[in-house]
Amino acid sequence: MTTVFVSGATGFIAIHIVKVLLDKNYTVIGSVRSAEKGDALAKQLGSSKFSYEVVPDIAKEGAFDEALQNHPEIKVFLHTASPFHFKATDVEEELLKPAVGGTTNALKAITKYGGQIENVVITSSYAAVSTSSKEKNPAHTNNEESWNEITWDEALIDSFAGYRGSKKFAEKAAWDYVKENKVNFKINYINPSFVFGPQAFPLSSPNDPIPTTAGGFVDVRDVAKAHLVAFEHNLQNQRLILNAGRFNGQTILDVLHENFPELDSKLPVGTPGSDKEELKQYATIDNSKTRQILGFPLIGIKETVVDSVKQILNN
């Protein structure tokens, strides 16, 4: 069977991707930041079809060269690795440059040492699609052609802007690379909104508190499946916006109260049902093209929240 390389294989989304690939009998090689992380993941997966390569720093020039030289059998490269945190003190050095550099290094390595690679999928984000100032404009619509209008200087303002900018500039770097270089592979992009859902394996520590935020959401299990669609369905230069709907804190509270009455005394009630009106104030996310390509229904907010909380309660 085909051998697939997954960068950043220990990430939340990436582990789900690896599991789906193994379930479909692909051979998987993951990049990890240390042998310790690689050994732990291999033990969890328990599959002879999984192995790993250590790539300590994806932003370092030539980061993926050795991994690809070691594995001429790789036919598909899924690039999921990118910095993700909101604690950056130097946005440019901690978020923007590593995101862009990691993506560019992956594509350079494929060009130099992965001539046999037929398909590349870049894990981007809805943050590369949506301009923050237009999110609360009900007259605005985002679709697969939309781009975040943030500039490099605007992305330096704080780590939240830096995160959004890092996703845009990393994806743009890939589009530019393919445009400016002769490549032998097909490339596609996955752009999920907030990714919810259970961890791939039982929890070893409690999850973070539910965020007091609002936006679009998609279940991690659908994000994983979409990565396979992106290379199995003969797509080329497509962006897949993964969004199952809108949510806010009240949406999640209502699901929790309905499905976990034992938690009622520990949770605020808020104003049940009030999310419907508030969420009408947001921009429309039109991903009808993506849904048609995917060919499967996206998991709704009830299932993703219930499955996640069941996992936490069973921990």
C-alpha positions in Angstrom: 0.0 0.0 0.0 0.9 3.7 -0.4 3.3 5.2 2.1 2.2 8.6 3.6 4.4 11.1 5.5 2.6 13.1 8.2 4.6 16.1 9.6 3.9 17.0 13.2 2.4 13.6 13.8 1.8 14.0 17.5 -0.6 17.0 17.0 -4.3 16.8 17.9 -5.5 16.6 14.3 -2.4 14.7 13.1 -2.9 11.7 15.4 -6.5 11.3 14.1 -5.2 11.5 10.5 -2.5 8.8 11.3 -5.2 6.5 12.9 -7.5 6.9 9.8 -4.6 6.2 7.5 -3.6 3.0 9.4 -7.2 1.9 9.5 -7.2 2.1 5.7 -4.0 0.0 5.5 -1.6 2.9 4.5 2.0 2.8 5.7 2.6 5.9 7.7 5.8 7.8 8.6 5.4 10.6 11.0 7.8 13.4 11.9 8.1 14.2 15.6 10.3 16.6 17.6 12.0 13.9 19.6 12.5 10.2 19.7 10.7 10.2 23.1 7.6 11.6 21.5 7.9 9.2 18.6 8.3 6.2 20.8 5.2 7.2 22.9 3.1 7.7 19.8 4.3 4.4 18.3 3.3 2.6 21.5 -0.1 4.2 21.5 -0.7 3.2 17.9 0.6 -0.3 18.2 1.0 -0.7 14.5 3.9 -2.2 12.5 2.8 0.1 9.7 3.9 3.2 11.6 7.4 4.6 12.0 8.8 8.0 12.7 11.6 10.4 11.8 12.9 13.0 14.2 12.6 16.6 12.9 13.4 18.9 15.9 12.7 22.2 14.2 10.5 22.4 11.0 11.6 26.0 10.5 15.3 25.1 10.1 16.6 25.1 6.6 16.6 21.6 5.2 14.4 20.3 8.1 12.8 17.5 6.1 15.6 16.7 3.8 17.0 13.7 5.7 13.6 12.2 6.4 12.7 12.2 2.7 16.2 10.9 1.7 15.6 8.0 4.1 12.3 7.1 2.6 12.1 7.1 -1.2 8.9 5.1 -0.9 6.8 8.1 0.3 4.1 8.9 -2.2 1.9 11.4 -0.2 3.1 14.2 2.1 0.6 15.6 4.6 2.0 18.8 6.2 0.1 19.3 9.5 3.0 20.8 11.5 2.8 24.5 12.4 3.3 26.5 15.6 0.1 26.9 17.6 -0.1 28.9 20.9 -1.2 32.4 22.0 1.7 33.1 24.4 4.3 34.4 21.9 6.4 37.3 23.1 8.0 37.7 19.6 5.2 37.0 17.1 7.4 37.2 14.1 10.1 34.8 15.4 7.7 32.4 17.2 4.7 32.3 14.9 5.1 33.9 11.5 8.5 32.8 10.4 8.3 29.2 11.7 4.9 28.7 10.0 6.1 30.0 6.7 9.5 28.4 7.0 8.1 25.0 7.9 5.8 25.0 4.9 8.5 26.2 2.5 11.1 23.7 3.9 8.6 20.8 3.3 8.0 21.8 -0.3 11.7 22.4 -0.9 12.5 18.9 0.5 9.9 17.4 -1.7 11.3 19.1 -4.8 14.9 18.0 -4.0 14.4 14.5 -2.6 10.8 13.5 -3.1 10.4 13.4 -6.9 8.2 10.3 -6.5 5.7 12.1 -4.2 2.4 12.5 -6.1 0.2 14.4 -3.6 0.7 17.1 -1.0 -1.9 18.3 1.5 -1.3 21.4 3.6 -3.2 21.8 6.9 -4.2 25.5 6.8 -7.0 27.1 8.7 -10.2 29.1 8.4 -8.0 31.9 9.8 -6.4 32.0 6.4 -9.8 32.5 4.9 -11.5 35.0 7.2 -10.7 38.6 7.9 -11.3 39.2 11.6 -13.0 42.6 11.1 -15.5 41.0 8.8 -16.5 38.0 11.0 -19.2 40.0 12.7 -20.8 41.3 9.5 -23.9 39.3 8.6 -23.8 40.8 5.1 -20.4 39.2 4.4 -19.8 35.7 3.0 -16.6 33.7 3.1 -16.1 30.8 0.7 -13.2 28.7 -0.7 -12.0 31.8 -2.7 -11.8 34.1 0.3 -8.5 35.2 1.9 -7.7 36.9 5.2 -6.7 40.4 4.4 -4.3 40.8 7.4 -0.9 42.2 6.5 2.4 41.1 8.0 2.6 44.3 10.1 -0.9 43.8 11.4 -0.1 40.3 12.4 2.7 41.6 14.7 0.2 43.4 17.0 -0.3 40.4 19.3 -0.3 36.6 19.4 -3.9 36.3 18.3 -3.3 38.4 15.2 0.0 36.5 14.8 -1.8 33.1 14.8 -4.2 34.3 12.1 -1.4 35.8 10.1 0.8 32.7 10.4 -2.0 30.6 8.9 -2.5 33.0 6.0 1.2 33.5 5.2 2.1 29.8 5.5 -0.7 28.9 3.0 0.2 31.8 0.7 3.8 30.6 0.8 2.7 27.2 -0.6 0.6 28.7 -3.3 3.5 31.0 -4.3 6.0 28.1 -4.2 3.9 26.0 -6.6 3.4 28.9 -8.9 7.1 29.8 -9.1 8.6 26.3 -9.2 8.1 23.3 -11.5 6.5 20.7 -9.2 5.5 17.1 -10.0 2.9 16.8 -7.3 -0.8 17.8 -6.9 -1.4 20.0 -3.9 -4.5 20.8 -1.9 -5.3 22.7 1.3 -7.5 21.9 4.4 -9.0 25.0 6.1 -10.8 24.0 9.3 -12.6 26.4 11.7 -12.4 25.7 15.4 -11.6 22.0 15.7 -13.5 20.2 18.4 -14.0 16.5 19.3 -12.5 13.8 21.4 -8.8 13.1 21.6 -7.5 10.1 19.5 -6.6 8.2 22.6 -7.9 8.2 26.3 -6.9 11.4 28.2 -3.9 11.4 30.5 -4.9 14.8 31.9 -8.1 16.9 32.0 -8.9 19.1 29.0 -8.7 22.9 29.1 -11.8 24.7 30.3 -14.5 25.4 27.6 -13.4 28.7 25.9 -15.7 31.7 26.2 -15.6 32.3 22.5 -17.7 32.0 19.3 -17.1 31.1 15.7 -17.3 28.2 13.3 -16.6 24.6 14.3 -15.8 21.2 12.9 -15.2 17.8 14.4 -11.6 16.6 14.4 -12.7 13.2 13.0 -14.1 15.0 9.9 -10.9 17.0 9.5 -8.9 13.7 9.5 -11.2 12.2 6.9 -10.9 15.3 4.7 -7.2 15.0 4.5 -7.6 11.6 2.8 -10.2 13.0 0.4 -7.7 15.7 -0.5 -5.2 13.2 -1.9 -7.4 10.2 -2.8 -9.9 12.0 -5.1 -7.6 13.4 -7.7 -8.0 17.0 -6.6 -5.7 19.8 -7.6 -5.2 23.3 -6.1 -8.4 23.0 -4.0 -9.1 24.6 -0.6 -11.5 22.6 1.5 -13.2 24.8 4.2 -14.2 22.5 7.0 -17.0 24.1 9.0 -20.1 22.3 10.3 -21.8 25.4 11.7 -21.5 28.3 14.2 -21.4 28.1 18.0 -20.8 30.2 21.1 -20.5 29.4 24.8 -24.3 29.2 25.2 -24.5 26.6 22.4 -22.1 24.4 24.3 -23.9 25.0 27.6 -27.2 24.0 26.1 -25.8 20.7 24.8 -24.2 20.0 28.1 -27.4 20.6 30.2 -29.5 18.6 27.8 -27.2 15.6 27.7 -25.4 15.6 31.1 -27.9 16.5 33.8 -25.4 15.3 36.4 -23.3 18.4 35.6 -26.2 20.9 36.0 -25.0 22.1 39.5 -21.5 22.7 38.2 -22.4 24.7 35.1 -23.9 28.1 34.6 -27.3 28.1 32.8 -26.9 31.4 30.8 -29.9 32.1 28.6 -30.8 28.9 26.9 -31.4 29.2 23.2 -30.1 32.8 23.0 -27.2 31.7 20.8 -29.6 31.5 17.8 -30.0 35.2 17.6 -26.4 36.1 18.5 -25.0 33.9 15.8 -27.1 35.6 13.1 -24.7 38.5 13.5 -21.8 36.6 12.1 -20.6 36.3 8.5 -21.9 33.4 6.4 -19.5 30.6 5.8 -20.4 29.1 2.4 -18.5 25.8 2.1 -21.1 24.1 -0.2 -18.3 23.4 -2.7 -16.3 21.6 0.0 -19.2 19.6 1.2 -19.9 18.4 -2.3 -16.3 17.3 -2.7 -16.2 15.5 0.7 -19.3 13.5 0.0 -20.0 12.8 3.7 -22.1 14.8 6.2 -20.2 16.8 8.9 -20.7 15.9 12.5 -22.9 18.4 14.4 -22.3 20.3 17.6 -24.3 17.9 19.8 -22.3 14.9 18.8 -18.9 16.5 18.9 -19.5 18.0 22.4 -21.2 14.9 23.8 -18.3 12.6 22.6 -15.7 15.0 24.0 -17.3 15.4 27.4 -17.9 11.6 27.7 -14.2 11.1 27.1 -13.4 13.6 29.9 -15.9 12.1 32.3 -14.6 8.6 31.7 -11.0 9.7 32.3 
